[in-house]
Amino acid sequence: MLTKRKKANEIAKVRQHDTDTGSPQVQIAVLTRRIEELSDHLDRNRKDKHSRRGLLGLVADRRKHLTYLEKHNKRAYSTVVKKLGLKK
């Protein structure tokens, strides 16, 4: 589960200004953290099909945000990918 503290730490890594909570970079960082936590949960609970479906939705959502960012701001895209350790 993503707590407020964990979410704030993820936002602090990639935010553009002090009150930034909705930029694509921040959304990608938060989604990445949720995906990591849900993946760990699914490693322990292999038969949890409902959470697996949720994970697939999160991955698709992150992919959409990454595609948008790549089209509109390539420098920010490459920075986010490096900071979060994503493949691409």
Backbone bond lengths (Angstrom), bond angles and torsions (degrees), N, CA, C in turn:
res aa  C-N    CA-C-N  psi(-1)  N-CA   C-N-CA  omega(-1)  CA-C   N-CA-C  phi
1 M - - - 1.445 - - 1.524 109.22 -
2 L 1.293 115.55 135.89 1.457 121.55 -177.96 1.531 109.52 -86.37
3 T 1.330 116.25 109.01 1.462 120.40 -179.30 1.531 110.13 -83.34
4 K 1.317 115.94 169.44 1.462 120.32 179.82 1.520 111.34 -61.57
5 R 1.322 116.38 -38.56 1.464 120.39 -178.90 1.529 110.75 -66.37
6 K 1.326 117.07 -44.56 1.459 120.23 179.41 1.524 110.79 -63.75
7 K 1.326 115.72 -41.56 1.453 120.19 179.67 1.530 110.52 -64.38
8 A 1.318 117.02 -41.82 1.461 120.74 178.90 1.526 111.15 -63.69
9 N 1.322 117.46 -37.48 1.467 120.68 177.59 1.522 111.09 -64.86
10 E 1.319 117.06 -40.88 1.466 120.27 178.89 1.521 110.79 -66.31
11 I 1.317 116.34 -40.97 1.464 120.24 179.23 1.530 110.58 -64.71
12 A 1.324 116.47 -39.45 1.469 120.34 -178.75 1.521 112.03 -63.74
13 K 1.317 117.77 -27.88 1.464 120.92 -179.08 1.523 112.54 -66.44
14 V 1.331 117.72 -37.10 1.465 119.83 -169.17 1.526 114.98 -124.20
15 R 1.328 118.35 2.79 1.463 118.62 -176.04 1.517 111.99 -66.80
16 Q 1.325 114.95 153.13 1.455 120.99 -178.45 1.521 112.17 -92.72
17 H 1.337 116.64 -29.37 1.453 121.88 176.88 1.521 108.53 -148.62
18 D 1.314 117.94 176.42 1.460 121.97 -171.27 1.524 114.46 -60.66
19 T 1.324 117.84 -35.43 1.468 119.91 -176.56 1.519 112.56 -104.11
20 D 1.308 117.84 19.62 1.460 122.41 -177.83 1.529 110.37 -75.66
21 T 1.336 116.19 114.21 1.464 120.24 176.37 1.517 112.39 -130.97
22 G 1.322 118.59 -6.19 1.451 119.48 -173.72 1.513 115.69 -125.03
23 S 1.313 118.32 2.87 1.461 119.40 -179.82 1.529 109.60 -67.55
24 P 1.310 117.65 157.36 1.464 119.75 179.76 1.529 112.86 -56.93
25 Q 1.335 117.13 -35.84 1.452 120.30 179.74 1.528 111.03 -61.64
26 V 1.315 116.54 -44.12 1.465 121.21 -179.50 1.519 110.14 -67.27
27 Q 1.319 116.73 -43.35 1.456 119.97 -179.68 1.524 111.23 -62.86
28 I 1.319 116.95 -39.76 1.461 120.88 177.89 1.520 110.42 -64.19
29 A 1.328 117.22 -42.06 1.467 120.70 -179.88 1.526 111.36 -63.61
30 V 1.317 117.50 -43.95 1.465 121.10 -179.67 1.528 110.23 -66.68
31 L 1.328 117.01 -42.89 1.469 120.03 177.78 1.521 111.28 -62.51
32 T 1.322 116.84 -39.13 1.462 120.39 179.43 1.518 110.55 -62.11
33 R 1.320 116.43 -42.68 1.472 119.64 179.08 1.529 111.06 -64.12
34 R 1.344 116.36 -42.46 1.469 119.71 178.75 1.526 110.90 -63.98
35 I 1.329 116.81 -38.92 1.466 121.15 179.10 1.525 110.01 -63.91
36 E 1.334 117.20 -42.80 1.465 120.65 179.46 1.531 111.02 -61.78
37 E 1.327 116.21 -44.80 1.464 119.39 -178.87 1.518 111.63 -67.29
38 L 1.327 117.13 -39.07 1.460 120.33 179.45 1.526 110.84 -70.07
39 S 1.306 117.52 -33.75 1.470 120.79 176.35 1.522 110.97 -64.34
40 D 1.329 116.18 -41.43 1.466 119.87 176.34 1.524 111.02 -62.39
41 H 1.320 116.55 -41.17 1.461 120.94 178.42 1.528 110.50 -61.69
42 L 1.327 116.52 -41.61 1.465 120.15 -177.92 1.525 112.16 -72.62
43 D 1.327 117.51 -24.29 1.461 119.57 173.68 1.522 110.79 -66.03
44 R 1.324 116.11 -35.94 1.458 120.74 179.41 1.526 112.83 -83.16
45 N 1.336 117.13 -28.82 1.467 122.43 -175.31 1.522 109.69 -124.71
46 R 1.305 115.89 78.05 1.459 121.56 -172.80 1.529 114.14 -63.39
47 K 1.308 118.03 -27.47 1.465 120.36 -175.37 1.523 113.67 -90.54
48 D 1.302 117.93 5.43 1.457 121.80 -178.84 1.532 109.81 -80.88
49 K 1.317 115.18 84.27 1.468 121.04 -175.37 1.532 112.35 -71.93
50 H 1.312 117.28 -31.35 1.455 119.80 -178.89 1.531 111.13 -67.34
51 S 1.302 116.87 -40.95 1.462 120.00 177.69 1.521 110.85 -69.45
52 R 1.318 117.09 -31.95 1.470 120.42 177.54 1.518 110.46 -63.68
53 R 1.327 116.10 -39.78 1.461 120.07 178.12 1.529 109.89 -65.41
54 G 1.312 117.52 -39.95 1.460 121.18 176.41 1.515 111.89 -62.39
55 L 1.332 115.97 -39.47 1.462 120.94 178.02 1.523 110.53 -61.32
56 L 1.309 117.04 -43.21 1.460 120.31 179.67 1.528 111.02 -62.55
57 G 1.326 116.72 -36.54 1.459 120.15 176.54 1.515 111.91 -65.90
58 L 1.329 116.97 -40.88 1.467 120.81 178.27 1.523 111.36 -64.40
59 V 1.323 116.55 -41.03 1.463 120.61 179.57 1.531 110.15 -64.25
60 A 1.337 116.32 -41.85 1.463 120.19 178.69 1.532 110.82 -64.44
61 D 1.318 116.55 -40.88 1.464 121.10 179.09 1.522 110.90 -64.04
62 R 1.326 116.79 -43.25 1.471 120.08 178.32 1.522 110.66 -63.80
63 R 1.324 116.80 -39.56 1.462 120.65 178.79 1.520 110.56 -61.27
64 K 1.331 117.46 -40.51 1.471 121.10 178.39 1.520 110.65 -63.43
65 H 1.323 116.87 -43.37 1.459 120.23 178.74 1.532 110.93 -64.14
66 L 1.321 116.59 -40.92 1.465 119.90 179.08 1.528 111.15 -64.84
67 T 1.321 117.28 -40.62 1.458 120.92 178.71 1.524 110.68 -63.52
68 Y 1.327 116.75 -43.62 1.460 121.11 177.64 1.526 110.55 -59.80
69 L 1.318 115.68 -47.62 1.465 119.76 -177.62 1.519 111.11 -64.65
70 E 1.320 116.93 -38.00 1.466 120.32 179.33 1.528 111.21 -64.99
71 K 1.324 116.92 -37.64 1.463 120.37 179.64 1.521 112.32 -70.63
72 H 1.324 117.33 -38.55 1.455 120.85 -171.16 1.524 115.02 -97.72
73 N 1.335 117.74 -24.17 1.462 118.93 -177.31 1.535 108.69 -155.29
74 K 1.317 116.00 87.96 1.466 120.65 -175.06 1.527 112.81 -63.94
75 R 1.316 117.34 -34.30 1.464 120.39 -179.74 1.537 110.46 -65.89
76 A 1.316 116.43 -44.98 1.470 120.37 178.60 1.523 110.12 -65.39
77 Y 1.321 116.54 -37.14 1.468 121.19 178.34 1.527 110.57 -60.23
78 S 1.323 116.88 -49.82 1.464 119.75 -177.83 1.535 111.14 -66.11
79 T 1.324 116.96 -34.44 1.462 120.77 177.71 1.529 111.33 -64.76
80 V 1.333 116.41 -45.12 1.469 120.92 -179.56 1.520 110.71 -64.74
81 V 1.318 116.75 -42.56 1.461 120.41 -179.41 1.525 110.71 -61.87
82 K 1.330 116.72 -40.50 1.467 120.39 178.65 1.524 111.63 -67.42
83 K 1.339 116.49 -46.94 1.463 120.30 -177.27 1.518 112.55 -62.76
84 L 1.317 116.38 -38.25 1.460 120.45 -175.45 1.534 112.87 -92.37
85 G 1.318 116.19 -8.87 1.463 120.02 178.06 1.514 113.00 70.23
86 L 1.329 116.70 36.57 1.460 121.29 179.18 1.527 110.10 -86.98
87 K 1.308 115.55 154.27 1.456 119.88 177.10 1.518 108.88 -81.58
88 K 1.306 116.48 143.91 1.459 123.13 172.89 1.486 109.67 158.01
